[in-house]
Amino acid sequence: MTTPEDRTDPFPSDRSPVVAGLLLAAGGGRRLGGRPKALLAHRGRPLVEHAVGVLRAAGCEVVHVVLGASADAVRERAELPGCVLVDNPEWEAGMGSSLRAGLASLAADPRGVDAALVSLVDQPGIGAEAVARVRAAYGSRDSLAAASYDGRRGHPVLFGAGHWAGVAETAVGDRGARDYLAAHRDAITPVDCSDVAEPYDIDTEADLSRLE
């Protein structure tokens, strides 16, 4: 019979915490004529590559990318070495389904992920410096932090693993983690990023002018 003393903790307490990047890149670009956001061109390459590069530059060695619209084309055209690519067949149901799929993937990662740093593929104005600031807010698996822009909460958002089950329960439609964050607003550590980033979204044809 195995006793507690015989068991080996796969994630020893003295190891460095693993804060993984979780990039939500499943959107179909409905207001962009059905062009998947992950494949929009930015600096000569698919936008998803840029977003992954930001997470890497911010210190995320583990990166999971949730794909949905034209997932096969994204796999073919984008260079995403070392990333865990997560297919979300329910992407049309909204961001909530992608967040659930991504958190489930992180929970199964054998490297033992302690926190998810969630970012969106269509926010190229948020660079590595802002992401690194939020990543640095990690303190424990109960951490909850979010970027703040002129007093308004935005992305990226950091969820310690202790929050994942609760987030997954409430992540529905396009609201993502909004309801969970509203219910836990007093626990959120705001991280001001107003001076280093612009949290605009690429949602419409007019927004395409922001891409390079």
Backbone hydrogen bonds, N-H to C=O, Kabsch-Sander energy under -0.5 kcal/mol:
donor,donor_aa,acceptor,acceptor_aa,energy
6,D,3,T,-1.3
7,R,3,T,-0.9
7,R,4,P,-0.6
9,D,7,R,-0.5
15,R,12,P,-1.6
19,V,17,P,-0.7
20,A,18,V,-0.7
20,A,115,A,-2.5
21,G,62,V,-2.9
22,L,117,L,-2.7
23,L,21,G,-0.5
23,L,64,H,-2.6
24,L,22,L,-0.6
24,L,119,S,-2.5
25,A,23,L,-0.8
25,A,66,V,-2.0
32,L,29,G,-1.8
33,G,30,R,-1.0
34,G,29,G,-2.3
35,R,29,G,-0.9
37,K,27,G,-1.3
39,L,36,P,-1.1
40,L,37,K,-1.4
42,H,45,R,-3.1
45,R,42,H,-1.5
47,L,40,L,-2.2
48,V,38,A,-2.2
49,E,46,P,-1.2
50,H,46,P,-1.2
51,A,47,L,-2.2
52,V,48,V,-2.2
53,G,49,E,-2.4
54,V,50,H,-1.9
55,L,51,A,-1.7
56,R,52,V,-2.5
57,A,53,G,-2.6
58,A,54,V,-1.5
59,G,56,R,-1.8
60,C,55,L,-2.3
61,E,59,G,-1.0
63,V,61,E,-0.5
64,H,21,G,-2.7
65,V,84,V,-2.9
66,V,23,L,-2.8
67,L,65,V,-0.6
67,L,86,V,-3.4
68,G,25,A,-0.5
69,A,26,A,-2.5
71,A,68,G,-1.4
74,V,70,S,-2.2
75,R,71,A,-2.3
76,E,72,D,-1.7
77,R,73,A,-2.6
78,A,74,V,-2.4
80,L,78,A,-0.8
83,C,80,L,-1.7
84,V,63,V,-2.5
85,L,83,C,-0.7
86,V,65,V,-3.2
86,V,84,V,-0.6
87,D,85,L,-0.5
88,N,67,L,-2.5
91,W,88,N,-1.5
93,A,90,E,-2.3
94,G,91,W,-1.8
96,G,173,G,-3.4
97,S,94,G,-1.0
98,S,94,G,-0.9
99,L,95,M,-2.5
100,R,96,G,-2.3
101,A,97,S,-2.2
102,G,98,S,-2.5
103,L,99,L,-2.4
104,A,100,R,-2.2
105,S,101,A,-1.9
106,L,102,G,-2.3
107,A,103,L,-2.4
108,A,104,A,-1.1
109,D,106,L,-1.1
112,G,109,D,-1.8
113,V,106,L,-0.6
114,D,18,V,-2.4
115,A,18,V,-1.5
116,A,159,F,-2.8
117,L,20,A,-3.3
118,V,116,A,-0.8
118,V,157,V,-3.1
119,S,22,L,-2.3
121,V,24,L,-2.1
123,Q,120,L,-1.1
126,I,123,Q,-1.8
127,G,125,G,-0.8
131,V,127,G,-1.9
132,A,128,A,-2.8
133,R,129,E,-1.7
134,V,130,A,-1.8
135,R,131,V,-2.5
136,A,132,A,-2.1
137,A,134,V,-1.5
138,Y,135,R,-1.7
139,G,140,S,-0.5
143,S,140,S,-2.0
145,A,158,L,-2.0
146,A,189,T,-2.0
147,A,154,G,-0.6
147,A,156,P,-2.2
148,S,191,V,-2.6
149,Y,152,R,-3.0
150,D,148,S,-0.5
152,R,149,Y,-1.6
154,G,147,A,-2.8
157,V,118,V,-1.8
158,L,145,A,-3.2
159,F,116,A,-2.8
159,F,157,V,-0.6
160,G,143,S,-3.2
160,G,158,L,-0.5
161,A,114,D,-2.9
162,G,141,R,-3.3
163,H,160,G,-2.5
164,W,161,A,-1.0
167,V,163,H,-2.4
168,A,164,W,-2.8
169,E,165,A,-1.7
170,T,166,G,-1.1
170,T,167,V,-0.6
171,A,167,V,-1.3
172,V,170,T,-1.2
175,R,172,V,-1.5
176,G,173,G,-0.5
178,R,175,R,-2.6
181,L,177,A,-2.7
182,A,178,R,-2.3
183,A,179,D,-2.0
184,H,180,Y,-1.1
185,R,182,A,-0.9
187,A,184,H,-1.9
188,I,184,H,-0.6
188,I,185,R,-1.0
189,T,144,L,-2.6
191,V,146,A,-2.5
192,D,190,P,-0.6
193,C,148,S,-2.9
194,S,148,S,-0.5
196,V,193,C,-1.6
197,A,193,C,-1.2
198,E,125,G,-1.9
200,Y,198,E,-0.7
202,I,122,D,-1.4
203,D,201,D,-1.0
205,E,31,R,-0.5
207,D,204,T,-0.5
208,L,204,T,-0.7
208,L,205,E,-1.0
209,S,206,A,-1.2
210,R,207,D,-2.2
211,L,208,L,-1.6
